[in-house]
Amino acid sequence: MKSILFTCLSFLLFCTVRAQRIPADVIPTSKGSLTIQPLVHATFVLTLPDLTIYADPTGGAGNFTGIKPPDLIFITDIHGDHFDSKTISAVRTANTTLVVPKAVADLLPDSLKGKLVILANGDKATQSGISITAIPMYNLPASTTDPRHPKGRGNGYVLGIGGKNIYFSGDTQGIPEMRALTGIDVAFVCMNLPYTMDVNEAADAVLAFKPRIVYPYHYRGTNGLSDVQAFKTKVEAGDKNIEVRLRNWYPAK
């Protein structure tokens, strides 16, 4: 009886999590269909038939119910909404590789340092058949001592996956390195004051590097949620070829 009850409760929990989860999107690549699963704030999952990537996993293992364990985990910065060692420990397997900036590597417990790739801004690597470029992320004016996001501490990333380029910004303003990006198929761009940038700066940066698809993410600041509809309006008015995908990155619990 206890076993049956546990099974039923587990199924109900699984259904509840799935009901609250943002619907996934799918884009074609030469490696098969790439599923894009937004989760919460700066956390999302990219899945190919034989590869699963977690970006800034936070919030505990429950956020990943029904999702395959990660082959790769990318961490952008040291702050708790990006780097959550308890969640990493809960979701990783012995075969998971972590890709991180040095500042994150320095804070990792020894138990998470088994398979580790450390990248500085501008570094490139290849893991599991995908190319990786570490992109700077920082507040303006550029400073190596900024208490929020100094230049050189964290990484955004461009992932080359089956002929598609996926960019996620991490915590940054509309820096020259972002504006100079080319050939981006899918971008995740932050916008939350006072930590990163407002919707106007974010829209202006997106119009400069022209991704094919852009997801505004990481848009909760000290005064609540940024106006992502205003971001969408500005981007699409500036370039009708850019598709802005609005998703609810802050679902009710």
N, C-alpha and C positions, 0 to 999 in steps of 0.2 A: 504493500500500500504506500509506504514512504517513497519507494522508488517511482511509482506511478505519479504520485503527487509532485515529486521533484521534477520529473520529466515535463509534466503539464506546466508547472511554474516556469521552467526554463524556456518552454515554447512561447508562453505568454510574454516573457521578458524579451525574447528574440523578436516577436511580432511588434511589440511596443517600440523597440529601438528602430526597427525597419520602417515603422509608420512615421516616426519623427524624422527620419533621415532624408536629406535633400535628394531628389531623384538624380541618378547618375547620367552623364552624357557620354557619348561614344564618338570617336573620330577614327577614320581608317588610317593605318600606317602600313609600311611594307613588312612589318613584323606581326601583322594582324590588328584586330580592333583594339584601340586604346580606350579603356574606360576611365573617365574622370569623375571621381567621387568627392565632391565637397563635403566636409564634415562640420567643423566649427572654427571660426575666427581665422587662424592661419594654418589649420590642419586639413589636409586632403590626401587622397590616395589615387595613384595612377596604376592601372592594372593592364597588362598584356596577357595573352594566353599562358605564357610561361614566366612571367615576371611581375612582381608586386612591389611598388615603391610607396613608402610613407613619407610625407613631408611634414616636418615639425609635429610629430605625434604628441598629443596632450590629452588630458582629461580621463585617463584610465583606460583599461582594456575594453570596458563596455562600449566605448565609442567605436570600436572596431569589430563588434559582433557580426558574424557572418562574412567578414572579409578575410581573405587569405593572409597568413603571416607575411611579414615583409622580407623580401630578398635584400632590399636597400632601404636605409633610413637616411634622410637628409635633414640636417639641423642648420638653421641659419644664424642663430645668435644665442647668447647666454640667458636672455630673459625668460621668465617662467612660462610665458605664453608661446614660446618656441622650443625651449629646452626643458623637458620634464623627465628626469632620469627614472622616476618610478614607472611612468607609462612606457618608456623605452624598455625597461627591464621586463615589464609585463607582456609586451607584444613581440619582442624579438625572439629569434631562435638561435641555435648554435651556428647556423649558416648565414645569419644576417650581417651585412656589412654596413657600418655607419660612415657617412661622409659628412665631415664637420670642419669648421674653422678651428684654428689652434686654441682660441679662447674657450671653446666648448670642450675640446679634447683635454685641456688642463683641468676641467671640472668634472670630468667623467670618473665614476668609481672604477676601480680596477676590474670589476666584473664585466664592464662594458667595453673594455679596451682590446678585446681579443681580435676582432676584425675591424680595423679602423683605417680610414683614408682621411688624411688631414690636408686641406687645401687652403692656400692663401688667395687673396684677390688676384685674379688673372690666371691662376693655375688651371691646368687641364688634366683630365684623367679619362680612362675608359673602365667601366665596370659593367659586368653582365651584358656586354654587347651594346651599351649605350655610351655616348660621349658626354662628358661633363665639363662645363666651364664655370668657374667660380667668378661671380660678378660682384663688384663692390656694392655695399649698401651703407649709407651714412646720412646724417643730417647736414644741412647747409647752414652757415659756411663750413666747408670741410675742415675738420680738426681731428687730431689724434687723441685729444683729451676731452672731447665732448662727453658729458656724463650719460647721455642717452644712447647715441649710436655713433661712436667715433669712427672715422675712416680707417679701414684695415682690420677691424675686429670681427665683423660678421660677413657672411656671404649671401648674396642671392645666387641663383643657379640657372644656367641654361642647359637643358638636357636634350641631346639629339637622339630621338627615338624613332627608328624606322622611317627616316626621311622627314620627320616633323621636329620642330624646335619648340620646346616648352620652357618658358621662363617664369620663375617665381621670384618676386622682388625682395622678400623679407622686409625688414623695417628700413625704409629709406625715403628720401625726398626724390624729386625729379632730377636726379644727378646727371651730369654729362654722360656717364657710362651707360645709364639706362637709355637716354635719348639717342645714343649712337648705335643701339642694337639694330640689327637687320635680320630679315628672314624669320621672324618669330611667328609661329603659327598659333600658339596659345600662350597668353600671359595672365599671370595672377598679380595684381597691382594693389598695394596697400593704400589706405587713405584714412588716417585718424589723427586728429589734433589732440594734444600738442606733440605727439610722439613722432609722427612722420610728416604727412602733407595733407592739405585740404583737397577737396574734389576738383577745384579749378587747376591746381598745380598738377594733380594726377592726370586730368584730362589733357592738359597741355603736353605733358611728357608722352602720353600714349599717342597723341596725334603726331608727335615727332618720330617715334619708332615704328608705328603702324603695324601692330600685330593683327593677324587675321581675326582672332577671337580674343576678347579680354574679359576676365572675371574680376570685378572689384571684390577684394577680400580684405580681412584685417581692417574693418571699418568701424570698430567700436572705440570711441575715445572717452575722455573725461566728461564730456557733455552728451553722452549717448551715441547713437548711431549716425554716421555720416549720411548725407543725402545722395545715395547711389543713383537714384533716378535722375537727379540733376547731372551727375557724372555721365550717365548714359546719353542724356539729351545733348550735352556739350560735345561728346565724342562723335555721336552719329550726325550732328549738325556739321561738324568739321570734316568728317570723312565717312560717307555712307557705306564704304567698303569694310569698315571695322564693325564686327558684330560684338555688341556688349551683352554679356549674359549675366543677368541679375539672379542671384540665388540667396536664400535665407540662411546665412552662415551663423545665425543665432536662434536656432529653433527652441521652442518651449520644451522644458524638461518635465 
